[in-house]
Amino acid sequence: MPEDDLCVTRVPIFQGLTQAQQLHVVEFVRPLRVEKGEIVYGPGDSVSRLLVMHSGQLKVSLTAANGQEQILRTVTDGDVVGERAFLTGHRPSELVTALEDSQMCVFDHADLATLLREYPDISMRILRTLSDRLSSVERLLAAITSSDVSARVAAYLLDLPASMRDGVPTVRLPIAKQEIAAYLGTTPETLSRRLAALSTSGVIELRGRRDVTILDIDALERVATLQ
């Protein structure tokens, strides 16, 4: 079985297809591997392709007029990258950089258009992915516009991809705390204090430098929405 089908079977937008259909999708896939620190694409690049993450992690960011980097999001297994430029035809304004060695499935515009005609369910799954991302952005924006740093931290944790460990969800901070603090509009010291406070209250458990176990997701939701 071709190696590329692993990418197709692991990403959510293709999981509703049968194995035979997934193998057909593989025929349109071009694998792309990048190393940590490598730029996948940058502002103004001609990008007429959709990137679907297989493994690894990417950082999507913008550069402000003063030269300061503003992180928009991190991308991990199963996520989609480049969909805005792909769907609108506009050149991207963001910079996409590999945070670690990463592997992606690449679909050219014409090939994906063919697949969407054959399997309309893929279109619905892409729209669902975009809708989920918009909901996450709205929640984070609501938290960021408030003066409560704890709400921003809680919203950020809720939007990270989680894996189950010992029956409870655990997320991994994808970037350094200094970068997370800048993203949330606070300082690294304040971020650390808010994480410690959530841990002391039994909402989360800090495991090492990067792992955070969510012990009470309802309580974390309440913190995020200032309830």
Contacts in CASP RR format, 6 or more apart in sequence:
PFRMAT RR
TARGET T0000
AUTHOR 0000-0000-0000
METHOD contacts of the structure
MODEL  1
MPEDDLCVTRVPIFQGLTQAQQLHVVEFVRPLRVEKGEIVYGPGDSVSRL
LVMHSGQLKVSLTAANGQEQILRTVTDGDVVGERAFLTGHRPSELVTALE
DSQMCVFDHADLATLLREYPDISMRILRTLSDRLSSVERLLAAITSSDVS
ARVAAYLLDLPASMRDGVPTVRLPIAKQEIAAYLGTTPETLSRRLAALST
SGVIELRGRRDVTILDIDALERVATLQ
1 23 0 8 1.000
2 23 0 8 1.000
2 26 0 8 1.000
3 31 0 8 1.000
4 26 0 8 1.000
4 29 0 8 1.000
4 31 0 8 1.000
4 105 0 8 1.000
5 22 0 8 1.000
5 23 0 8 1.000
5 26 0 8 1.000
6 54 0 8 1.000
7 29 0 8 1.000
7 31 0 8 1.000
7 52 0 8 1.000
7 54 0 8 1.000
7 103 0 8 1.000
7 104 0 8 1.000
7 105 0 8 1.000
8 14 0 8 1.000
8 22 0 8 1.000
8 25 0 8 1.000
8 26 0 8 1.000
8 29 0 8 1.000
8 105 0 8 1.000
9 15 0 8 1.000
9 19 0 8 1.000
9 22 0 8 1.000
10 54 0 8 1.000
10 77 0 8 1.000
10 78 0 8 1.000
11 52 0 8 1.000
11 53 0 8 1.000
11 54 0 8 1.000
11 77 0 8 1.000
11 78 0 8 1.000
11 80 0 8 1.000
11 105 0 8 1.000
12 78 0 8 1.000
12 125 0 8 1.000
12 129 0 8 1.000
13 52 0 8 1.000
13 78 0 8 1.000
13 80 0 8 1.000
13 122 0 8 1.000
13 125 0 8 1.000
13 126 0 8 1.000
13 129 0 8 1.000
14 22 0 8 1.000
14 25 0 8 1.000
14 122 0 8 1.000
14 125 0 8 1.000
15 125 0 8 1.000
16 121 0 8 1.000
16 125 0 8 1.000
17 25 0 8 1.000
17 119 0 8 1.000
17 121 0 8 1.000
17 122 0 8 1.000
21 119 0 8 1.000
24 118 0 8 1.000
25 115 0 8 1.000
25 119 0 8 1.000
28 107 0 8 1.000
28 108 0 8 1.000
28 111 0 8 1.000
28 112 0 8 1.000
28 114 0 8 1.000
28 115 0 8 1.000
29 105 0 8 1.000
29 106 0 8 1.000
29 107 0 8 1.000
30 105 0 8 1.000
30 106 0 8 1.000
30 107 0 8 1.000
30 108 0 8 1.000
31 54 0 8 1.000
31 103 0 8 1.000
31 104 0 8 1.000
31 105 0 8 1.000
31 106 0 8 1.000
32 40 0 8 1.000
32 51 0 8 1.000
32 103 0 8 1.000
32 104 0 8 1.000
32 105 0 8 1.000
32 106 0 8 1.000
33 101 0 8 1.000
33 102 0 8 1.000
33 103 0 8 1.000
33 104 0 8 1.000
34 40 0 8 1.000
34 98 0 8 1.000
34 101 0 8 1.000
34 102 0 8 1.000
34 104 0 8 1.000
35 98 0 8 1.000
35 101 0 8 1.000
36 98 0 8 1.000
36 99 0 8 1.000
36 100 0 8 1.000
36 101 0 8 1.000
37 97 0 8 1.000
37 98 0 8 1.000
37 99 0 8 1.000
38 97 0 8 1.000
38 98 0 8 1.000
39 95 0 8 1.000
39 96 0 8 1.000
39 97 0 8 1.000
39 98 0 8 1.000
40 51 0 8 1.000
40 58 0 8 1.000
40 81 0 8 1.000
40 96 0 8 1.000
40 97 0 8 1.000
40 98 0 8 1.000
40 104 0 8 1.000
41 47 0 8 1.000
41 82 0 8 1.000
41 92 0 8 1.000
41 95 0 8 1.000
41 96 0 8 1.000
42 92 0 8 1.000
42 94 0 8 1.000
42 95 0 8 1.000
42 96 0 8 1.000
43 63 0 8 1.000
43 91 0 8 1.000
43 92 0 8 1.000
43 93 0 8 1.000
43 94 0 8 1.000
43 95 0 8 1.000
44 91 0 8 1.000
44 92 0 8 1.000
44 93 0 8 1.000
45 91 0 8 1.000
45 92 0 8 1.000
46 91 0 8 1.000
47 82 0 8 1.000
47 85 0 8 1.000
47 86 0 8 1.000
47 91 0 8 1.000
47 92 0 8 1.000
48 85 0 8 1.000
48 86 0 8 1.000
48 89 0 8 1.000
48 108 0 8 1.000
48 109 0 8 1.000
49 82 0 8 1.000
49 86 0 8 1.000
49 106 0 8 1.000
49 107 0 8 1.000
49 108 0 8 1.000
49 109 0 8 1.000
50 80 0 8 1.000
50 81 0 8 1.000
50 82 0 8 1.000
50 83 0 8 1.000
50 86 0 8 1.000
50 106 0 8 1.000
50 107 0 8 1.000
50 109 0 8 1.000
50 112 0 8 1.000
51 80 0 8 1.000
51 81 0 8 1.000
51 82 0 8 1.000
51 104 0 8 1.000
51 105 0 8 1.000
51 106 0 8 1.000
52 78 0 8 1.000
52 79 0 8 1.000
52 80 0 8 1.000
52 81 0 8 1.000
52 104 0 8 1.000
52 105 0 8 1.000
52 106 0 8 1.000
52 107 0 8 1.000
53 75 0 8 1.000
53 76 0 8 1.000
53 77 0 8 1.000
53 78 0 8 1.000
53 79 0 8 1.000
53 80 0 8 1.000
53 81 0 8 1.000
53 102 0 8 1.000
53 103 0 8 1.000
53 104 0 8 1.000
54 77 0 8 1.000
54 78 0 8 1.000
54 102 0 8 1.000
54 103 0 8 1.000
54 104 0 8 1.000
54 105 0 8 1.000
55 77 0 8 1.000
55 102 0 8 1.000
55 103 0 8 1.000
56 76 0 8 1.000
56 77 0 8 1.000
56 98 0 8 1.000
56 99 0 8 1.000
56 100 0 8 1.000
56 101 0 8 1.000
56 102 0 8 1.000
56 103 0 8 1.000
57 74 0 8 1.000
57 75 0 8 1.000
57 76 0 8 1.000
57 98 0 8 1.000
57 99 0 8 1.000
57 100 0 8 1.000
57 102 0 8 1.000
57 174 0 8 1.000
58 74 0 8 1.000
58 75 0 8 1.000
58 76 0 8 1.000
58 81 0 8 1.000
58 96 0 8 1.000
58 97 0 8 1.000
58 98 0 8 1.000
58 99 0 8 1.000
58 102 0 8 1.000
59 71 0 8 1.000
59 74 0 8 1.000
59 75 0 8 1.000
59 96 0 8 1.000
59 97 0 8 1.000
59 98 0 8 1.000
59 99 0 8 1.000
59 174 0 8 1.000
59 175 0 8 1.000
60 71 0 8 1.000
60 72 0 8 1.000
60 73 0 8 1.000
60 74 0 8 1.000
60 75 0 8 1.000
60 81 0 8 1.000
60 94 0 8 1.000
60 95 0 8 1.000
60 96 0 8 1.000
61 69 0 8 1.000
61 70 0 8 1.000
61 71 0 8 1.000
61 72 0 8 1.000
61 94 0 8 1.000
61 95 0 8 1.000
61 97 0 8 1.000
62 69 0 8 1.000
62 70 0 8 1.000
62 72 0 8 1.000
62 93 0 8 1.000
62 94 0 8 1.000
62 95 0 8 1.000
63 69 0 8 1.000
63 70 0 8 1.000
63 95 0 8 1.000
64 70 0 8 1.000
70 182 0 8 1.000
70 183 0 8 1.000
71 175 0 8 1.000
71 179 0 8 1.000
71 182 0 8 1.000
71 183 0 8 1.000
72 94 0 8 1.000
73 133 0 8 1.000
74 99 0 8 1.000
74 174 0 8 1.000
74 175 0 8 1.000
75 81 0 8 1.000
75 96 0 8 1.000
76 161 0 8 1.000
76 174 0 8 1.000
77 161 0 8 1.000
79 129 0 8 1.000
80 126 0 8 1.000
80 129 0 8 1.000
81 96 0 8 1.000
81 104 0 8 1.000
82 92 0 8 1.000
82 96 0 8 1.000
83 126 0 8 1.000
83 130 0 8 1.000
84 90 0 8 1.000
84 92 0 8 1.000
85 91 0 8 1.000
85 92 0 8 1.000
86 109 0 8 1.000
86 112 0 8 1.000
99 174 0 8 1.000
99 175 0 8 1.000
107 115 0 8 1.000
115 122 0 8 1.000
116 122 0 8 1.000
116 123 0 8 1.000
136 159 0 8 1.000
139 155 0 8 1.000
139 158 0 8 1.000
139 159 0 8 1.000
139 224 0 8 1.000
139 225 0 8 1.000
140 152 0 8 1.000
140 155 0 8 1.000
140 156 0 8 1.000
140 159 0 8 1.000
142 155 0 8 1.000
142 225 0 8 1.000
143 151 0 8 1.000
143 152 0 8 1.000
143 154 0 8 1.000
143 155 0 8 1.000
143 156 0 8 1.000
143 224 0 8 1.000
143 225 0 8 1.000
143 226 0 8 1.000
144 152 0 8 1.000
144 155 0 8 1.000
144 184 0 8 1.000
144 185 0 8 1.000
146 152 0 8 1.000
146 226 0 8 1.000
148 226 0 8 1.000
149 184 0 8 1.000
149 186 0 8 1.000
149 190 0 8 1.000
149 191 0 8 1.000
149 194 0 8 1.000
150 194 0 8 1.000
150 197 0 8 1.000
150 198 0 8 1.000
150 223 0 8 1.000
151 223 0 8 1.000
151 224 0 8 1.000
151 225 0 8 1.000
151 226 0 8 1.000
152 184 0 8 1.000
152 185 0 8 1.000
152 186 0 8 1.000
153 184 0 8 1.000
153 191 0 8 1.000
153 194 0 8 1.000
153 195 0 8 1.000
153 198 0 8 1.000
154 198 0 8 1.000
154 220 0 8 1.000
154 221 0 8 1.000
154 223 0 8 1.000
154 224 0 8 1.000
155 224 0 8 1.000
156 180 0 8 1.000
156 183 0 8 1.000
156 184 0 8 1.000
157 171 0 8 1.000
157 204 0 8 1.000
157 212 0 8 1.000
157 214 0 8 1.000
157 220 0 8 1.000
158 217 0 8 1.000
158 220 0 8 1.000
158 221 0 8 1.000
158 224 0 8 1.000
160 171 0 8 1.000
160 172 0 8 1.000
160 173 0 8 1.000
160 174 0 8 1.000
161 171 0 8 1.000
162 169 0 8 1.000
162 170 0 8 1.000
162 171 0 8 1.000
162 214 0 8 1.000
163 169 0 8 1.000
163 170 0 8 1.000
163 171 0 8 1.000
164 170 0 8 1.000
165 213 0 8 1.000
168 213 0 8 1.000
168 214 0 8 1.000
168 215 0 8 1.000
169 213 0 8 1.000
169 214 0 8 1.000
169 217 0 8 1.000
170 207 0 8 1.000
170 211 0 8 1.000
170 212 0 8 1.000
170 213 0 8 1.000
170 214 0 8 1.000
171 211 0 8 1.000
171 212 0 8 1.000
171 214 0 8 1.000
172 210 0 8 1.000
172 211 0 8 1.000
172 212 0 8 1.000
173 180 0 8 1.000
173 209 0 8 1.000
173 210 0 8 1.000
173 211 0 8 1.000
173 212 0 8 1.000
177 188 0 8 1.000
177 191 0 8 1.000
177 192 0 8 1.000
178 188 0 8 1.000
180 191 0 8 1.000
181 187 0 8 1.000
181 188 0 8 1.000
181 190 0 8 1.000
181 191 0 8 1.000
184 191 0 8 1.000
186 194 0 8 1.000
195 204 0 8 1.000
195 206 0 8 1.000
195 212 0 8 1.000
196 206 0 8 1.000
198 204 0 8 1.000
198 220 0 8 1.000
198 223 0 8 1.000
199 205 0 8 1.000
199 206 0 8 1.000
201 219 0 8 1.000
202 215 0 8 1.000
202 216 0 8 1.000
202 219 0 8 1.000
203 214 0 8 1.000
203 215 0 8 1.000
203 216 0 8 1.000
203 219 0 8 1.000
203 220 0 8 1.000
203 223 0 8 1.000
204 212 0 8 1.000
204 213 0 8 1.000
204 214 0 8 1.000
204 215 0 8 1.000
204 216 0 8 1.000
204 220 0 8 1.000
205 212 0 8 1.000
205 213 0 8 1.000
205 215 0 8 1.000
206 212 0 8 1.000
207 213 0 8 1.000
214 220 0 8 1.000
221 227 0 8 1.000
END
